[in-house]
Amino acid sequence: MKTNSRIRQDGMAPVVQARLMLWTFVVINLVIVEFLFLTAGEGKNEVLTVAKFFGLHAALFLLFQLFLVARLPWLDRRIGMDRLTVWHRWVGFVLLWTVAAHAMIVVLGYATLDDASVTATFLALAGVPASLIGMFAATIIVMIGVSSTRFARRRLQYETWHGLHLLLYVALGLAFAHQLLETTTFASSAFAMTYWWALWLFAFGSLVVGRVAVPLMRNRRHQFRVAAVVPESPTVVSVYVTGRELHRLPADAGQFCIWRFPGHNHWWLANPFSLSAAPDGRALRLTAKAVGKTSASLRNLRVGARVFVEGPYGAFTSLHRTRPGVLLIAGGVGITPVRALLQERTPGDFVVLYRVRDEHDAVLLDELRQLIEARRGRLHLLTGRTSMGARPFEPEALHQLVPDIVARDVYVCGPPAMTTTVLSGLRRLRVPKAQIHAEKFGLA
């Protein structure tokens, strides 16, 4: 088991370091693109000049998209996949409107230049290879953007949505070909060509390293296998996964992995499950509740079955601790990363608030009690239905349970509605933002 006794007292927080690095990267690239536009962005008329402005920025936003979902370990451990995914989503909508504006203004620009109708101009441009490739790329990006709206996303299965999203890589190749063929900006100077090649290679290289190379390398090295399947209750099961040289896997308590079980489920059925025990270099453990097809079938896994693991991911770790006192708040199966954090050998005064409907729903309760007792901490098992008046996460109730809450780091993991309520209560209690750590463990 790893030992991490260091609590940051001063200096720049890891998340601030990572955000500063990202913003610096964004600003530098925006400045370069503005420079390229001002020096080589003039089109055949004023309308096409505006179109070039949107085209240059569309290429930049597309590359930002790749970087945000590359799952680079250094960024992920400091910011968290959930936050990076949110940024990816918003950049995606900016990209959608930028691409749409670029496409429409190009057609209008050439229609004005040739004194032709919009329809005739569109059909004429479709006969130009560079324009046709750009049209295909734009169509794919618009289709992905529409499928990612809340209205569409709620009506699509994850596998369908994910399959559509994979078309982004097709759009990526088409956009690159389109930019190569539109040489007026890509090859306007030696500097422009060097810059765009470097940025494309960096973004695409980050994606290949984070999403392909690192997972393949780790699975080849560790050869993950199911070591044991242990029912914790009629609806909850723990799966122990072993492998070779697990002490070399950079996993921390509080993180999660994306788990696939080839031969048991097809490749598309992958789930993000938290580590429910602190990594000890010998085995990994996940604990899941039967709420879907994949999690419900885990108890039927055979010992020795192959496991493909992506990760570990997440910033829900002691890396972000700032105070000796810690408050861990969990709801339902969200207790799993909290239980792992308790097992980690970090010093401090620990208090746990565990929200369940009744004691029978409390996953890993005996283990929690043992860990809390060993740490001489406090465990509050909060039972009852909210509809019946049980509201333990209102500011007054939180303060009554933990009077020194403002002086503690607070880790929150549970259902979205519970997490939102807790975070609202913490803000009203004026708990400093730097001391609040919450993360959503999901793929979309």
Sequence and secondary structure as in RCSB ss.txt:
>XXXX:A:sequence
MKTNSRIRQDGMAPVVQARLMLWTFVVINLVIVEFLFLTAGEGKNEVLTVAKFFGLHAALFLLFQLFLVARLPWL
DRRIGMDRLTVWHRWVGFVLLWTVAAHAMIVVLGYATLDDASVTATFLALAGVPASLIGMFAATIIVMIGVSSTR
FARRRLQYETWHGLHLLLYVALGLAFAHQLLETTTFASSAFAMTYWWALWLFAFGSLVVGRVAVPLMRNRRHQFR
VAAVVPESPTVVSVYVTGRELHRLPADAGQFCIWRFPGHNHWWLANPFSLSAAPDGRALRLTAKAVGKTSASLRN
LRVGARVFVEGPYGAFTSLHRTRPGVLLIAGGVGITPVRALLQERTPGDFVVLYRVRDEHDAVLLDELRQLIEAR
RGRLHLLTGRTSMGARPFEPEALHQLVPDIVARDVYVCGPPAMTTTVLSGLRRLRVPKAQIHAEKFGLA
>XXXX:A:secstr
         SS  HHHHHHHHHHHHHHHHHHHHHHHHHHH   SSHHHHHHHHHHHHHHHHHHHHHHHTS  HHH
HHHH HHHHHHHHHHHHHHHHHHHHHHHHHHHHHHHHHHT  HHHHHHHHTTSHHHHHHHHHHHHHHHHHHHTSH
HHHTTS HHHHHHHHTHHHHHHHHHHHHHHH HHHHTSSHHHHHHHHHHHHHHHHHHHIIIIIHHHHHHHHH  E
EEEEEEEETTEEEEEEE SSGGGS   TT EEEEE BTTB TT  EEEEBSS   SSEEEEEEES SHHHHTGGG
  TT B EEEEEE S SGGG  SSEEEEEEEGGGHHHHHHHHHS   SEEEEEEE SSGGG TTHHHHHHHHHHH
T EEEEE S GGGT  TTSHHHHHHH TTGGGSEEEEES HHHHHHHHHHHHHTT  GGGEEE      
